[in-house]
Amino acid sequence: MEKTKLQESVAELMKDNTKRDALAEMITEYIEPGHIIDDWMGMLLNYRALNVGDILQKKVRKGIKVWSHVMGSIPLRSEITIAERLNYILDTAIVSVNANVMELESGELGTIDSIANEMRMKLRDYMVNKVFTALTTIWTAANTPSNYTAVGGNITRTALDAAINQINQTTPGAKAIVGSRVALQPITTFAQWDVSPTAVYSLREQTANEIFNTGWLGSYQGIPIIVAKQSYDYPDTYNKQIPEDKVLVIGENVGEFITYGGVNDQQFTDMRPVPPEWNYSLYTQFGFLIDNAMGLYVIGGLS
Amino acid sequence: MNTTYDNIQTNKPYKSYKKTILGKVAVYTFNSLTNTPNAILLEGKDNNSFSATVDTWNAVEDAYFRRMNRKHLETGYVVEFVRPENYDEITPEFLADASDEDLQAILKKPWMEFKKSYLNKITSEAILIRLLTIAKTEEKSESFIKNIEAKISELQGFATSEE
């Protein structure tokens, strides 16, 4: 569809008060919350979509073993058991917007593109931030000799490589490097260089080109770098919501992120205020658990 | 004259530092012999161990260390300390420093004494292999050879994990 035609049809939906349902549907389609959760949370933890009514427990099947066998004898057998390991605690995330109908009809609120885009980003940031903040508090300077490094400045190659190495030893492999943009930025500097044991530096041209062209790096040592975008609480206090002094290296299969039931939406026009107010909400229930904390590595003390 | 070389060779650091937390600490050091900066990790449960400590060998290296790791020193993640005199002394495992003559003498002991006082206490494969070679050369009895071989396989094997 041509851009102008799309804008025209969107404007039509916004203006016509009998077509607000279609407008809400269009926003939902643009945001695709299921995809956001699947794509983004799947990069951090394993992801499963549960239906309402499913049991909120992580179960692990145990007992399948391989034995060496003497031909002709009755073999040993392992009994398969199911262990219920942990319970999920659910939380609900909601993106809810409203607009007064007068402004909606005048077209002053901008395109549906921009509204949907912003909602999509907020939802994604909320989920990533929530998981990131929770995971970075698991290991501290005082509770592990192996999964925490204090760095008194920018993140260094030595610290990051050691973290990846540790995670590769405790899980099937490192899955993601997560942190705020500020904390991760120094990776773009040292990732451009190969350094030999005798401290001779040589340029990694492909990496250097990527950074030169985009200002950013998609992965380090083949592990995706995920930015948890900074958000602030209120414009007057302006407190940061994401710790900027930490970077997290996550391994495969350290835990699971679930959504409980699909994404629900609600759309109505409240006729009590004058002018009336159009309301639109998207909400979903989610939870996550970590059952292999050794698969997480915190690089802390960054400044 | 007290040079960096002298300090390193006689094991007299200019200053020594250790980490104070359980987790690892990333620090920058300067190698004044090659004129290169290094980034290293101090790690290990025992904060007095070799891997949890770092030395500077002259004033230049020390100045670099203090400037680059200012935050660690300010927050007490890294502190200066004095190494004990014999911190790098090598403690050999049981019989690891025995000479060939010593091993020959041990093999001449009565069987039960050899087994209880020596064979059972050995923890290093290298000594067992030396013992085995000597035992074979000296044509010791089967009980010596078989038992030394059994001990070697015990050390070479590894336990399979059980849930």
Contacts between the chains, C-beta under 8 A, distances in Angstrom:
chain1	res1	chain2	res2	distance
A	62	B	163	6.0
A	63	B	163	7.5
A	139	B	23	7.4
A	140	B	23	7.3
A	141	B	21	4.1
A	141	B	22	6.8
A	141	B	23	4.6
A	141	B	77	7.3
A	142	B	21	6.3
A	142	B	22	5.5
A	142	B	23	7.4
A	143	B	22	6.7
A	143	B	23	8.0
A	144	B	22	6.4
A	144	B	23	5.9
A	145	B	22	5.2
A	145	B	23	6.6
A	145	B	24	7.5
A	145	B	43	7.0
A	145	B	44	6.6
A	145	B	45	4.7
A	146	B	24	7.8
A	146	B	43	8.0
A	147	B	23	7.6
A	148	B	22	7.8
A	148	B	23	3.4
A	148	B	24	6.6
A	149	B	23	6.3
A	149	B	24	4.1
A	149	B	25	6.9
A	149	B	26	5.4
A	149	B	41	6.4
A	150	B	21	6.4
A	150	B	23	6.0
A	150	B	24	7.1
A	150	B	25	4.8
A	150	B	26	6.9
A	150	B	72	7.1
A	150	B	77	5.3
A	151	B	25	8.0
A	151	B	26	4.4
A	152	B	25	7.9
A	152	B	26	7.5
A	152	B	27	7.6
A	152	B	69	5.7
A	152	B	70	7.1
A	152	B	71	3.4
A	152	B	72	4.2
A	152	B	75	7.5
A	152	B	77	6.9
A	153	B	68	7.8
A	153	B	71	6.4
A	156	B	26	5.6
A	156	B	28	8.0
A	156	B	39	4.7
A	157	B	39	6.8
A	158	B	26	6.1
A	158	B	39	4.0
A	158	B	40	6.4
A	158	B	41	6.1
A	159	B	24	7.9
A	159	B	26	4.3
A	159	B	39	7.5
A	159	B	41	6.8
A	162	B	24	7.1
A	162	B	41	5.5
A	198	B	34	7.7
A	199	B	34	7.2
A	199	B	36	4.3
A	199	B	38	7.7
A	300	B	23	7.8
A	301	B	71	7.3
A	301	B	72	7.9
A	301	B	75	7.8
A	301	B	77	7.1
A	303	B	71	6.2
